[in-house]
Amino acid sequence: MSWGSELWDQWEDISYHTLKGINFLETYGNFVKERCQIEMEYAKGLRRLVKSYQPKKKECEELKFSTVRSFRDTVNETADMAGQHEVISETLTAVVLNEIGSLVKELKEDRKKSLSEGSRVQQNLAHSLQQLEKAKKNYEKAFREAEKAHENFTKADADLHLSRAEVEKQRMNASIKSQQCEDSKNEYANQLQKTNRLQGEHYNTIMPGIFQSLQDLDEKRINNFKNLLKKSVEIERSVFPIINKCLDGIVSAADSIDEKQDSQVVIERYKSGFTPPGDIPFDDLSTPRQNGDMTPTVNTPSRQDTVKNTLSIAKAKKRGGLFGIFASNKEDFNDLPPNQRKKRIQQRIDDVTTKLHQETAARDGLLKMKEVYEGNPSLGDPMSITGQLTDSCQKIEKLRADLQRYQSLLEDVDTLGTGGATSGGPSTPNSLARHHSNVMSPHHNGGASPRSSVTSHRTSLSDESLSRPESGIGLSHNSLPGSDTYDQPDGPDDDNAEFYDAEPLPIIGTCRAMYAFEGTSEGSMSMAEGEELSIIELDQGDGWTRVRRVGEFEEGFVPTSYIEMNLYNNC
């Protein structure tokens, strides 16, 4: 069906219809725009919700419970779903809204051209019709004048009283009017032929073409509207698999909840390790005392005392040393119940073991570098790494002393636990404290037990190899330049002995290394460009931030200006 043949006389209606079609497309564009705003606001609302329920600093310890971890994963999945709604909004804006804007502009321009051409063609036809009407009126006027002149000539010719000159005058006037009528008739005929030809082209060729262009324009609008609807659906449907994965992640998080495991976490967290108090002996006051005195009452620990003493004292943490990693702290966790004390000591052993492995590897690397420099002096001065090697050796010795001390403490805790079980008497906190007051020195070899892989792990370069003549390096810190700045502990009671904090610092945020950094000074830690790290202590004004390597125990200080931080909400 063609508008040119079916609606040839509905020019005004067609013009109004095409305008309404373009306005309708603009209305759909406004709908998509508001839809994008709603999606973005919904995403922002979800992100605010996620931000409000992200684990706080004080709740990091609670992540040991499967329910808390499951909820954290649910919150994270919700954040991912918020991102998908942002994708919907951004894609609809970038694709659909832009296409609607371009299409509306194109349709308006095409419609304007068609309407302008149609108006011009209609004006030409109207002008031709006006010329035809004018020619017809001139012909009618000339025809009447010719008839009147002919009648006057006939009357004059029949009137015998008129002179021959007057009759001739009437004849000449009739002849002139007759000629003028004929000329007007010919002009009218020519204009009629011209107007009919133009009108035929107007209604059969020109206007049908203009109507067809308007019809094509409207059909293009309709077809594009259909495609835009489908495209909007596809944009939203494309994020459904990701949203479904997020929902599957929430289901997996729910499936990971283990009530038995959480119950075991409660046991591990609050178990004191004390044995329940035994029966309280009967104190028979009627039994006569020797020498006239009553038998003295035996002081046994009451249940209230035992339970009361299972409560641990708050641990004080202090940032000390050059960067706060090493601190002068002689705490051996005597204030904790046996089970909690054992956990803390084991944690210290794991931390020291990790650092010892790292420091040993660093020392081996320095030794190899020194050997290369000695073999080829053009590559570098062997003495340039003497200071670093000295630092590394001293750190290794300190770490070994710390490891031996903690292993001795752990062995002592295990011994006490075994002794309490075999003796049949209750292991009270007071008795444990008395026993630990007599614990041997952490450097005493007899108290050390190889419970960690570090004690069995020895590098191929022995302690003696550090002082071999060909290397020029000895274990004595006094033999190296600049070594007088380091204090070597003289014994187990040295006040400068270095120990770690009572417990690991909680994670307060994350950061990304913007630049690579080589941690060569004591307390600093190397990092690669782009590496993700956990923040455990903020910059205290000295330009350094304390971080921990993700998934490892290694921690240290890095320049604050080298990292891009993302702190948790409560920080």
C-alpha positions as CSV (number, residue, x, y, z in Angstrom):
1,M,0.0,0.0,0.0
2,S,1.3,3.4,-1.0
3,W,0.5,6.7,0.7
4,G,0.9,8.5,-2.7
5,S,-2.1,6.6,-4.3
6,E,-4.2,6.0,-1.2
7,L,-3.7,9.3,0.6
8,W,-3.0,11.7,-2.3
9,D,-5.4,14.3,-0.8
10,Q,-4.3,14.0,2.9
11,W,-1.2,16.1,2.8
12,E,-1.9,17.9,6.1
13,D,-2.8,14.7,7.9
14,I,0.3,13.0,6.7
15,S,2.4,15.9,7.8
16,Y,0.9,15.8,11.3
17,H,1.2,12.0,11.5
18,T,4.9,12.1,10.8
19,L,5.5,14.8,13.4
20,K,3.7,12.7,16.0
21,G,5.8,9.7,15.1
22,I,9.0,11.6,15.7
23,N,7.6,13.0,19.0
24,F,6.8,9.5,20.0
25,L,10.4,8.4,19.4
26,E,11.6,11.3,21.5
27,T,9.2,10.1,24.2
28,Y,10.7,6.7,24.2
29,G,14.1,8.3,24.4
30,N,13.0,10.1,27.6
31,F,11.7,6.8,29.0
32,V,15.1,5.1,28.4
33,K,16.9,8.1,29.9
34,E,14.8,7.9,33.1
35,R,15.3,4.1,33.1
36,C,19.1,4.7,33.1
37,Q,18.8,7.1,36.0
38,I,16.8,4.6,38.0
39,E,19.3,1.8,37.2
40,M,22.2,4.0,38.3
41,E,20.3,5.1,41.5
42,Y,19.6,1.5,42.3
43,A,23.2,0.6,41.8
44,K,24.3,3.5,44.0
45,G,21.8,2.3,46.6
46,L,23.2,-1.2,46.5
47,R,26.7,0.2,46.9
48,R,25.7,2.3,49.9
49,L,24.2,-0.8,51.4
50,V,27.3,-2.9,50.7
51,K,29.5,-0.1,52.1
52,S,27.4,-0.1,55.3
53,Y,27.7,-3.8,55.8
54,Q,31.3,-4.4,54.8
55,P,33.3,-6.1,57.6
56,K,34.6,-3.5,60.1
57,K,38.0,-3.4,61.5
58,K,36.9,-4.9,64.8
59,E,34.9,-7.6,63.0
60,C,37.9,-9.0,61.1
61,E,38.5,-11.6,63.8
62,E,34.9,-12.8,63.3
63,L,35.7,-14.0,59.8
64,K,36.7,-17.3,61.3
65,F,33.0,-18.1,61.6
66,S,31.5,-19.6,58.4
67,T,28.4,-17.6,58.9
68,V,30.3,-14.3,58.9
69,R,32.4,-15.3,55.9
70,S,29.2,-16.3,54.1
71,F,27.6,-12.9,54.8
72,R,30.8,-11.1,53.7
73,D,30.7,-13.1,50.4
74,T,27.0,-12.2,50.0
75,V,27.8,-8.5,50.5
76,N,30.5,-8.8,47.9
77,E,28.2,-10.5,45.4
78,T,25.7,-7.8,46.0
79,A,28.4,-5.2,45.1
80,D,29.0,-7.2,41.8
81,M,25.3,-7.1,41.1
82,A,25.3,-3.3,41.6
83,G,28.1,-3.1,39.0
84,Q,25.9,-5.0,36.5
85,H,23.1,-2.5,37.0
86,E,25.6,0.3,36.3
87,V,26.6,-1.6,33.1
88,I,22.9,-1.6,32.1
89,S,22.6,2.1,32.7
90,E,25.9,3.0,30.9
91,T,25.2,0.7,27.9
92,L,21.7,2.0,27.4
93,T,23.0,5.5,27.5
94,A,25.9,4.9,25.2
95,V,24.0,2.7,22.7
96,V,20.2,3.2,22.8
97,L,20.0,6.9,23.8
98,N,22.7,7.9,21.4
99,E,21.0,6.0,18.6
100,I,17.7,7.6,19.4
101,G,19.2,11.1,19.4
102,S,20.9,10.5,16.0
103,L,17.7,8.9,14.6
104,V,15.4,11.7,15.7
105,K,17.8,14.3,14.2
106,E,17.9,12.4,10.9
107,L,14.2,12.0,10.7
108,K,13.5,15.6,11.4
109,E,15.9,16.7,8.7
110,D,14.4,14.3,6.1
111,R,10.8,15.3,7.1
112,K,11.7,19.0,6.7
113,K,13.1,18.4,3.2
114,S,10.0,16.4,2.1
115,L,7.6,19.0,3.5
116,S,9.6,21.8,1.9
117,E,9.5,20.0,-1.5
118,G,5.8,19.2,-1.2
119,S,5.0,22.8,-0.3
120,R,7.0,24.1,-3.3
121,V,5.2,21.6,-5.7
122,Q,1.8,22.5,-4.3
123,Q,2.6,26.2,-4.8
124,N,3.5,25.6,-8.4
125,L,0.2,23.8,-9.0
126,A,-1.7,26.5,-7.3
127,H,0.0,29.2,-9.3
128,S,-0.8,27.3,-12.5
129,L,-4.4,27.0,-11.5
130,Q,-4.6,30.7,-10.8
131,Q,-3.1,31.5,-14.3
132,L,-5.7,29.2,-15.8
133,E,-8.5,30.9,-14.0
134,K,-7.3,34.3,-15.1
135,A,-7.0,33.1,-18.7
136,K,-10.5,31.7,-18.6
137,K,-11.9,35.0,-17.2
138,N,-10.1,37.0,-20.0
139,Y,-11.5,34.6,-22.6
140,E,-15.1,35.0,-21.1
141,K,-14.8,38.8,-21.1
142,A,-13.5,38.9,-24.7
143,F,-16.2,36.5,-25.8
144,R,-19.0,38.7,-24.4
145,E,-17.4,41.8,-25.9
146,A,-17.2,40.1,-29.3
147,E,-20.8,39.0,-29.2
148,K,-22.0,42.5,-28.2
149,A,-19.9,44.1,-31.0
150,H,-21.3,41.6,-33.5
151,E,-24.9,42.5,-32.4
152,N,-24.2,46.2,-32.7
153,F,-22.9,45.6,-36.2
154,T,-25.9,43.6,-37.2
155,K,-28.3,46.3,-35.9
156,A,-26.3,49.1,-37.7
157,D,-26.3,47.1,-40.9
158,A,-30.1,46.7,-40.8
159,D,-30.7,50.3,-39.8
160,L,-31.3,52.3,-43.1
161,H,-31.0,55.6,-41.4
162,L,-27.4,55.1,-40.5
163,S,-24.7,56.2,-42.8
164,R,-22.4,53.8,-44.5
165,A,-19.4,55.1,-42.4
166,E,-21.2,54.4,-39.2
167,V,-22.0,50.9,-40.4
168,E,-18.4,50.3,-41.4
169,K,-17.3,51.5,-38.0
170,Q,-19.5,48.9,-36.3
171,R,-18.2,46.2,-38.6
172,M,-14.6,47.1,-37.8
173,N,-15.3,47.1,-34.1
174,A,-17.0,43.7,-34.3
175,S,-14.0,42.3,-36.3
176,I,-11.5,43.6,-33.7
177,K,-13.5,42.2,-30.8
178,S,-13.8,38.9,-32.6
179,Q,-10.1,38.7,-33.0
180,Q,-9.5,39.6,-29.3
181,C,-11.9,36.8,-28.3
182,E,-10.0,34.4,-30.5
183,D,-6.7,35.4,-28.9
184,S,-8.1,35.0,-25.4
185,K,-9.5,31.6,-26.4
186,N,-6.1,30.4,-27.6
187,E,-4.4,31.7,-24.5
188,Y,-6.9,30.0,-22.3
189,A,-6.5,26.8,-24.2
190,N,-2.7,26.9,-23.9
191,Q,-2.9,27.6,-20.2
192,L,-5.4,24.8,-19.7
193,Q,-3.2,22.4,-21.5
194,K,-0.2,23.5,-19.4
195,T,-2.1,23.3,-16.1
196,N,-3.5,19.9,-16.9
197,R,0.0,18.6,-17.7
198,L,1.4,20.0,-14.5
199,Q,-1.6,18.7,-12.4
200,G,-1.1,15.3,-13.9
201,E,2.6,15.2,-13.0
202,H,1.7,16.6,-9.6
203,Y,-0.8,13.9,-8.6
204,N,0.7,11.0,-10.5
205,T,4.5,11.5,-10.2
206,I,5.7,14.4,-8.0
207,M,3.5,14.2,-5.0
208,P,3.4,10.3,-4.9
209,G,7.2,10.5,-4.7
210,I,7.1,13.0,-1.8
211,F,4.4,10.9,-0.1
212,Q,6.6,7.8,-0.6
213,S,9.6,9.6,1.1
214,L,7.4,10.4,4.1
215,Q,6.1,6.8,4.2
216,D,9.7,5.5,4.1
217,L,10.7,7.9,6.8
218,D,7.8,6.8,9.0
219,E,8.5,3.1,8.4
220,K,12.2,3.7,9.1
221,R,11.2,5.2,12.5
222,I,8.9,2.2,13.3
223,N,11.6,-0.3,12.3
224,N,14.3,1.4,14.3
225,F,11.9,1.6,17.3
226,K,11.4,-2.2,17.1
227,N,15.2,-2.7,16.9
228,L,15.8,-0.3,19.8
229,L,13.3,-2.3,21.9
230,K,15.1,-5.5,21.1
231,K,18.5,-3.9,21.7
232,S,17.4,-2.7,25.1
233,V,16.3,-6.2,26.1
234,E,19.6,-7.7,24.8
235,I,21.6,-5.2,26.9
236,E,19.7,-6.1,30.0
237,R,19.7,-9.8,29.2
238,S,23.5,-9.8,28.6
239,V,24.1,-9.1,32.4
240,F,21.8,-11.8,33.5
241,P,24.4,-14.5,33.3
242,I,26.7,-12.4,35.6
243,I,23.8,-11.7,38.0
244,N,23.0,-15.4,38.0
245,K,26.6,-16.1,38.8
246,C,26.4,-13.6,41.7
247,L,23.3,-15.3,42.9
248,D,25.0,-18.7,42.6
249,G,27.9,-17.2,44.6
250,I,25.4,-16.3,47.3
251,V,24.1,-19.8,47.3
252,S,27.6,-21.2,47.4
253,A,28.3,-18.9,50.3
254,A,25.2,-20.2,52.1
255,D,26.3,-23.8,51.4
256,S,29.7,-23.1,52.9
257,I,28.2,-22.4,56.3
258,D,29.2,-25.2,58.7
259,E,27.6,-25.1,62.1
260,K,30.0,-27.7,63.5
261,Q,33.0,-25.8,62.3
262,D,31.7,-22.6,63.9
263,S,31.1,-24.4,67.1
264,Q,34.8,-25.6,66.9
265,V,35.9,-22.0,66.3
266,V,34.1,-21.0,69.5
267,I,35.9,-23.7,71.4
268,E,39.3,-22.7,70.0
269,R,38.7,-19.0,70.7
270,Y,37.5,-19.3,74.3
271,K,39.1,-22.6,75.5
272,S,41.4,-21.9,78.5
273,G,43.1,-25.3,78.6
274,F,42.6,-25.6,82.4
275,T,41.2,-28.9,83.8
276,P,38.0,-28.7,85.8
277,P,38.6,-28.5,89.6
278,G,38.5,-31.7,91.5
279,D,36.3,-32.6,94.5
280,I,36.7,-30.3,97.5
281,P,37.8,-32.4,100.5
282,F,35.7,-32.5,103.6
283,D,37.1,-30.5,106.4
284,D,36.2,-32.3,109.6
285,L,36.3,-29.8,112.3
286,S,35.6,-32.3,115.0
287,T,38.9,-34.1,114.5
288,P,41.1,-33.0,117.4
289,R,44.3,-31.2,116.4
290,Q,47.6,-32.3,117.5
291,N,49.0,-30.5,120.5
292,G,45.5,-29.1,121.1
293,D,45.2,-27.5,117.7
294,M,42.8,-28.3,114.9
295,T,44.1,-29.7,111.6
296,P,44.8,-26.7,109.3
297,T,42.4,-26.3,106.4
298,V,43.8,-27.1,103.0
299,N,43.5,-24.2,100.6
300,T,42.3,-25.5,97.3
301,P,41.3,-23.5,94.3
302,S,37.6,-22.9,94.1
303,R,35.6,-23.1,90.9
304,Q,35.0,-19.4,91.0
305,D,38.8,-18.7,91.2
306,T,39.5,-21.2,88.4
307,V,37.0,-19.7,86.1
308,K,37.9,-16.2,87.0
309,N,41.6,-16.8,86.2
310,T,40.8,-18.2,82.7
311,L,40.0,-14.6,81.6
312,S,43.0,-13.2,79.7
313,I,44.4,-9.8,80.3
314,A,44.2,-7.3,77.5
315,K,47.4,-7.3,75.5
316,A,49.2,-4.0,75.0
317,K,50.6,-3.4,71.6
318,K,53.3,-0.8,71.0
319,R,54.9,0.6,67.9
320,G,58.6,0.6,68.5
321,G,61.9,0.1,66.9
322,L,63.0,1.8,63.7
323,F,59.7,1.2,61.9
324,G,57.6,-0.5,64.5
325,I,58.1,-4.1,63.3
326,F,60.6,-5.0,66.0
327,A,59.8,-3.9,69.5
328,S,61.5,-4.5,72.8
329,N,58.8,-6.8,74.3
330,K,59.6,-9.7,76.7
331,E,56.0,-10.9,76.8
332,D,55.7,-14.7,76.8
333,F,51.9,-14.8,77.2
334,N,52.0,-15.9,80.8
335,D,48.8,-14.0,81.4
336,L,46.9,-16.2,79.0
337,P,45.2,-19.6,79.7
338,P,47.3,-22.6,78.4
339,N,45.4,-23.2,75.3
340,Q,45.3,-19.5,74.2
341,R,48.9,-19.2,75.2
342,K,49.8,-22.1,73.0
343,K,48.0,-20.6,70.0
344,R,49.7,-17.3,70.4
345,I,53.2,-18.9,70.7
346,Q,52.5,-21.1,67.7
347,Q,51.5,-18.0,65.7
348,R,54.7,-16.3,66.7
349,I,56.7,-19.4,65.5
350,D,54.9,-19.3,62.1
351,D,55.7,-15.6,61.8
352,V,59.3,-16.0,62.7
353,T,59.7,-19.1,60.5
354,T,58.4,-17.2,57.5
355,K,60.7,-14.2,58.1
356,L,63.7,-16.6,58.7
357,H,63.1,-18.3,55.3
358,Q,62.9,-14.9,53.6
359,E,66.0,-13.5,55.3
360,T,68.0,-16.6,54.6
361,A,67.1,-16.4,50.9
362,A,68.1,-12.8,50.9
363,R,71.4,-13.6,52.5
364,D,72.1,-16.4,50.0
365,G,71.4,-13.9,47.2
366,L,73.8,-11.4,48.6
367,L,76.5,-14.0,49.0
368,K,76.0,-15.1,45.4
369,M,76.2,-11.5,44.3
370,K,79.4,-11.0,46.2
371,E,80.9,-14.1,44.7
372,V,80.0,-12.8,41.2
373,Y,81.6,-9.4,42.0
374,E,84.7,-11.1,43.3
375,G,85.0,-13.2,40.1
376,N,84.4,-10.2,37.8
377,P,85.2,-6.9,39.6
378,S,84.0,-5.0,36.5
379,L,80.4,-5.8,37.5
380,G,80.6,-4.2,40.9
381,D,82.5,-3.7,44.2
382,P,82.2,-6.7,46.5
383,M,82.5,-4.5,49.5
384,S,79.4,-2.5,48.4
385,I,77.1,-5.2,49.7
386,T,79.0,-5.8,53.0
387,G,76.7,-3.6,55.0
388,Q,73.6,-5.3,53.7
389,L,75.1,-8.8,54.3
390,T,76.0,-7.8,57.8
391,D,72.4,-6.6,58.4
392,S,71.1,-9.9,57.0
393,C,73.3,-12.0,59.2
394,Q,72.3,-10.1,62.3
395,K,68.6,-10.4,61.4
396,I,69.0,-14.2,60.9
397,E,70.7,-14.6,64.3
398,K,68.0,-12.6,66.0
399,L,65.2,-14.5,64.2
400,R,66.9,-17.9,65.2
401,A,67.1,-16.7,68.8
402,D,63.4,-15.7,68.7
403,L,62.4,-19.0,67.1
404,Q,64.3,-21.0,69.7
405,R,62.7,-19.0,72.5
406,Y,59.2,-19.5,71.2
407,Q,59.8,-23.2,70.6
408,S,61.0,-23.5,74.1
409,L,57.9,-21.8,75.4
410,L,55.7,-24.0,73.3
411,E,57.5,-27.1,74.5
412,D,57.0,-25.9,78.0
413,V,53.3,-25.4,77.5
414,D,52.9,-28.9,76.1
415,T,54.9,-30.4,79.0
416,L,52.8,-28.6,81.5
417,G,49.6,-29.8,79.8
418,T,50.9,-33.4,79.9
419,G,52.0,-33.1,83.6
420,G,48.7,-31.7,84.7
421,A,46.8,-34.6,83.0
422,T,49.0,-37.4,84.6
423,S,49.2,-36.0,88.0
424,G,45.4,-36.0,88.4
425,G,45.4,-32.5,90.0
426,P,43.8,-29.5,88.4
427,S,46.1,-27.2,86.4
428,T,45.2,-23.8,87.7
429,P,46.4,-20.5,86.3
430,N,48.4,-19.8,89.5
431,S,50.2,-23.0,89.2
432,L,51.0,-22.4,85.6
433,A,52.3,-18.9,86.4
434,R,54.5,-20.3,89.2
435,H,55.9,-23.0,86.8
436,H,56.6,-20.5,84.1
437,S,58.6,-18.3,86.4
438,N,61.2,-21.1,86.4
439,V,61.2,-21.7,82.7
440,M,64.7,-21.9,81.2
441,S,66.1,-19.2,79.1
442,P,64.9,-19.1,75.5
443,H,68.5,-19.4,74.4
444,H,69.1,-22.6,76.4
445,N,69.7,-25.4,74.0
446,G,68.2,-28.0,76.2
447,G,64.8,-26.4,76.1
448,A,64.6,-26.2,72.3
449,S,62.6,-28.6,70.3
450,P,62.6,-28.7,66.5
451,R,58.8,-28.1,66.0
452,S,59.2,-26.0,63.0
453,S,60.6,-26.7,59.6
454,V,63.1,-23.8,60.1
455,T,65.1,-25.9,62.6
456,S,65.6,-28.6,60.0
457,H,66.0,-26.2,57.1
458,R,69.7,-25.2,56.7
459,T,71.0,-23.4,53.8
460,S,73.8,-24.9,51.8
461,L,76.0,-22.0,53.0
462,S,76.8,-22.8,56.6
463,D,77.5,-20.3,59.4
464,E,81.2,-21.1,58.9
465,S,81.0,-20.2,55.2
466,L,80.0,-16.7,56.2
467,S,83.4,-16.1,57.6
468,R,85.5,-18.0,55.0
469,P,88.7,-16.1,54.0
470,E,87.7,-15.9,50.3
471,S,84.5,-14.0,51.0
472,G,86.2,-11.5,53.3
473,I,83.0,-11.5,55.5
474,G,82.8,-12.8,59.1
475,L,79.9,-13.2,61.4
476,S,81.4,-10.7,63.8
477,H,79.6,-7.5,63.3
478,N,82.7,-5.6,64.6
479,S,84.7,-6.7,61.5
480,L,82.4,-4.8,59.1
481,P,82.2,-1.1,58.5
482,G,79.2,0.6,59.9
483,S,78.4,-2.5,62.0
484,D,78.8,-0.6,65.3
485,T,75.2,0.7,64.8
486,Y,73.8,-2.7,65.5
487,D,73.4,-4.2,69.0
488,Q,73.9,-7.9,69.3
489,P,72.0,-9.5,72.2
490,D,74.4,-10.7,74.9
491,G,72.1,-13.3,76.4
492,P,68.5,-14.3,77.1
493,D,67.8,-11.3,79.3
494,D,69.1,-8.5,77.0
495,D,66.7,-5.6,77.1
496,N,67.2,-5.0,73.4
497,A,66.0,-8.4,72.3
498,E,63.5,-8.0,69.5
499,F,60.1,-9.6,69.5
500,Y,57.0,-9.1,67.5
501,D,53.7,-7.7,68.7
502,A,51.5,-9.8,71.0
503,E,49.1,-10.5,68.1
504,P,49.0,-9.8,64.4
505,L,47.6,-6.4,63.5
506,P,44.2,-6.5,61.8
507,I,43.8,-5.5,58.2
508,I,42.3,-2.0,57.9
509,G,42.4,-1.7,54.1
510,T,44.1,-2.6,50.8
511,C,46.6,-0.8,48.6
512,R,48.2,-1.1,45.2
513,A,51.9,-0.3,44.5
514,M,52.1,2.5,42.0
515,Y,55.9,2.1,41.8
516,A,58.4,-0.7,42.5
517,F,60.3,-0.3,45.8
518,E,63.4,-2.2,47.1
519,G,63.2,-2.5,50.9
520,T,66.9,-2.4,51.8
521,S,66.6,-0.8,55.3
522,E,65.6,-2.6,58.4
523,G,61.8,-2.9,58.8
524,S,61.0,-2.0,55.2
525,M,59.6,-4.4,52.7
526,S,60.1,-4.7,48.9
527,M,57.1,-4.5,46.6
528,A,56.6,-4.8,42.8
529,E,54.7,-2.3,40.7
530,G,51.0,-3.1,40.7
531,E,51.2,-5.5,43.6
532,E,48.2,-5.7,45.9
533,L,49.0,-5.5,49.6
534,S,47.0,-5.4,52.9
535,I,47.3,-2.3,55.1
536,I,47.7,-3.0,58.8
537,E,48.9,0.4,60.1
538,L,48.4,3.9,58.7
539,D,51.2,6.5,58.2
540,Q,52.0,8.1,61.6
541,G,53.4,11.2,60.0
542,D,56.8,9.7,59.1
543,G,56.0,8.9,55.5
544,W,55.8,5.1,56.0
545,T,52.8,2.8,55.9
546,R,52.8,-0.7,57.4
547,V,51.6,-3.4,55.0
548,R,51.4,-7.2,54.9
549,R,51.8,-9.3,51.8
550,V,48.5,-10.9,50.7
551,G,48.2,-14.5,51.8
552,E,51.6,-14.5,53.6
553,F,53.0,-13.5,57.0
554,E,55.5,-11.1,55.6
555,E,54.9,-7.5,56.6
556,G,56.9,-4.3,56.7
557,F,56.9,-0.6,55.9
558,V,56.7,1.0,52.4
559,P,56.7,4.6,51.4
560,T,53.2,6.1,51.6
561,S,53.7,8.1,48.4
562,Y,54.4,4.9,46.5
563,I,51.0,3.3,47.1
564,E,47.3,4.0,46.3
565,M,45.2,3.1,49.4
566,N,41.7,1.9,49.7
567,L,40.7,1.9,53.4
568,Y,37.7,0.1,54.9
569,N,34.7,2.2,56.0
570,N,35.6,2.3,59.7
571,C,39.2,3.5,59.1
